[in-house]
Amino acid sequence: MMAGKFEDKETDLIRVFEGVGDVARGEWAEARLQELEECACPGCGSCAGMFTANSMNCLSEALGMALPGMGRSRRSWPTRIRWPKPPE
């Protein structure tokens, strides 16, 4: 997933997690966190965090058990395989 923009800075899912901490410490208002959440993940694609699903995809790709480039390519990049539309 591509990064978003918040307050003129590039932002992503990890910054949202940090923002939750900012709210818990009383440094941010919840409204500001909500605005960050809406900006951080602006498009399609898998979760921007390197968590279980993305980690397993990258590992499977490295072992030759998954299609090349699927774990590393962003959804909007032309290198990402696009499956044909199923018949109606």
Buried (B, 14 or more C-beta within 10 A) or exposed (E): BBBBEBEEEEBBBEBBEEBBEBBEEEEBEEEBBEBBBEBBBBEEBBEBBEEEEBEEBBEBBEEEEBEEEBBEBBEEEEEBEEEEEEEE
